[in-house]
């Protein structure tokens, strides 16, 4: 107070300086807050698949097939008998596992205990994905997402999800996407999922509580965790995993287990 009384001109100049800086300081604080919000959308942990991650297709109720299909990666069924796994040896580049001494005889490996662990891990992964809270995006497109670009983060739909036209999943190689679908997931015929910016199928997780249908000649990206059936229609392709707590039906499909790509920095180190 003494300073203001004795130096009124300096006091006025000082107050004016503080007033002029205030908007800039508020703007800087707002930018910092927005940066934190933006970063939080991509800072989610991937879903741990455990031994289920060793499979391109894993099903509790069987794998039917209209030949020929081309599967790159292991396939397995449990606890249902191996007779319910209808892929033949030439169609699988990988191992075929059954819970009993049934199934394709020339290449089948019987491993009941190992499959039990893989199925338990599959169920745990589904529970993990379904239990993620505080979604970054809720009911985008009112459940119809054709033509959209999906950023990293936790996406949730409280009902069915329809993909009628192509979508893009855009982000970096270390980003993670978790898609929670409370109803059915339907991908129309000839629709494609496209990856952009280095996004990797191994970091994309679809948790679906009802039936999944991938339309004819469509292309799907990511790990599909289905509580019920997964139907892959004629000549549809999958870069990912089909992990179903019910049956998987194939019709002349190509399913390829994704291989994560390690990205090096500018110095050439990991």
N, C-alpha and C positions, 0 to 999 in steps of 0.2 A: 504494500500500500504506500509506503514512503517513497518507493521508486516512482510510482505513478504520479504522486503529487509533485515531486521535485522534477521529473522528466516527462512531462505529458506528451511531447512530440515523439520521444523514443518509445514510450509506451504504446502510442497509436501505431507506430511502424511495426513494433513487435507483434501486436495483436493482428495487424493486417497480414504479416508474414505467416503467422500460425493459421490464419483463416485460409490463405491461398494454398498452404500445404495440405490442409485437411482432406480436400477431395482426392488429391493424389494418393495420400496414405490410405484412404478408404478404398480407392480403386485397387491399390496394391494388395490390400488385405482380401478384397473380393476375388482377385485373380488367384491368390494363393489358395483360397477356399475352393474355388472351382477346380484347380489343379488336383487337390486332394480328392474331390468327388469323382473327377474323371479317372484318376488312377485307381480308385477303389473298385471300379467296375471290372477291372481286369485282374485284380489281386485275389482271385479265388483259387483254391487248391483243386487239382484234378481228382476225379473219383478213383479210388484204389480198386483195381479189378482182381488183385491177387492171382491165384492160379487160373481164374476164368480168362485172364488176359492172354493165356497161351492158346486160346481157341478163336478161330474165325467164326465158327458156329457152335453153340452149346445149347442144348435143349433138354428139358425134363420129360417131354412127352413124345419125342420122335422128330425125325426129319424126313419129310416126303419129297419126292423129286420127279419132275418130268425131264428126262434126259434130252440132250446133254447139258450138264452144268459144269462150271469150272471153278473149283474152290482152291485158293492158295492159303494154306494155314490148316491147323488141326481142326477136326470136328469131333463131336462127342454127344452121347445121349445118356442120361441117367436121371431117375432110377429105372426108367422103362427099359425093357429088353432090347438087345441089339437088333432084333428083327425089325424094329421100328425105325432103323436108320437105313434109308434106301439109296443113299449115294453109293456108287460103285468105286472100286479102287482107282481106275484110270481118271476119274473126275476130280480126285483130291491130290494136290501136291502138299503133302503133310501126312500126319498120322490120323487114323480113324480109331476112336476109343469107344468101347462099349462096356456096360456094367456086368455083362455075362458073356458066355461063350456062344454068342450069336452075332449075326451081322455079316458084312463082306469078309469071307473067310481068308482070302489071299492076303489081306493087308490089315485086318482088324487086330487091335491090341486090347485084351481084356484087362481093365484096371478099375474095378469097382471102388476101392478106397480112394484112389486118386481123383476119380470123377466126383465122388461124394464131396471132397474138399473143394473142387472147382465149382460145383453147384452151390455149395454153401457160400463161397466167395462171391458168386454171381448174385445171390440173394442179398448178401451184405452190401454189395455195390449198389444194387437197386435201392435199398433202404437208405444208404448214404446220400445218393442223388436226390431221392424224394424228400429227405429230411433237411436239405439246405433251406435256410430261411432268409428273409429280407431280400427278395428279388430286386435286381437292378431294373428289370423290365417286366411289367405285368400286363397280360392280355393284349400284347401288341397286335394291331390289326384286327382286334376283336376275334382272334382265332383264325383269320384268313390272311396268310402272310406272303402270297405270291408277289414277286417283284421287289421284295424288300432286301436290304442289306443288314445283316445281324452282327452287332458288335460283340466283343468279348463280355462275359459276365453271366449272371444267373437270370435266365428268362423263365417266366412261369405263365401257363395258361390254365385257367380254372375249369375249362371245359374242353371240347374237342378242338383239334388243330387240323386245318386243311392247307395244303400247299398246292395251289392250282396252276401256278406258273413258276418259272425259275427263281431261285433265291441265291444270294451271295453271303457267305460267311467270311467276314473280313477282320483280319488282325495279324499279329506277329506270330512267329513260330513257338513262342513260349506262352502265348495267351490261351485261356481256357474258356470253354463255353459249356454251360449246363442248361439243358432245356427240359423243364418239367411240364408234362402234359397230363392233365387229370382225366381226360377222356381218350377217345380214339385219335390216332394219327393217320391221316390219309394223304398220300402223295399222288397226284394225278399222273396219267400216262404221259410219257415223253418229257417230263419235268426234270430239271437238273438242279442239284446243289453245286455251287461253284465256290472254290476256295480262293481267297485273295490276300495278298500281303504276306504270304508265308504261313498262313494258318494251316494247322496240321490236323488231319482226321483223328489222330490218336489223342488229341486234346479236346475232342468234341463228344459230349455225352447226352444222349436222348433218353430220358426216363419217361416211360409211357404206361399208364395204369390200365389201359384197355387195348383192344386189338390194333395192330399196325398193318397197313396195306401200302405197299410200294407198287405203283402202277406200271403197266407194260412199258418197257424201254426207258424207264426213269433211271436216274442216277442218284445214289444216296451217299452221304459222307458222315462218318463218325461211328461211335459205339452205341448200339441200340440196345437198351435195357428194357425188355418188355415183360410186364406182369402176366400177359396172356399170350395170344398167338401172334406170330409175325408171318405175313403172307407176302412173298416176293413174286410178283407176276411176271409174265413171259418176257424174257430177255432184259429184265431190269438188272442193273449192276450196283454193287456195293463196295465202296472203299472204306472198310471198317469191320465191325463185329456184329453178329446177330446172336444175342444172348437172351434166350426166351425161357420163361418159367412155364411155358406150355409148348405148343408145337411150332416148328418152322416148316413152311411149305415153299418149295422151290420149283420154278418152271424155266429151264434153260437159262440159268442165271450165271453171272460171274461175281464171286465174292472174294475180296482180297484183304487179308489182314493188314492193317496199316503199319508201316515201319517208321518210327520217329526219326526225324532228321535233326542231327546235332549242328547247331549254327555256331560258327566261329566269329569272333570279333575282328576288328581291323588289324590287330597285331598278330592274328593267326592262332590265338589261343582260344580255349573253350570258354 
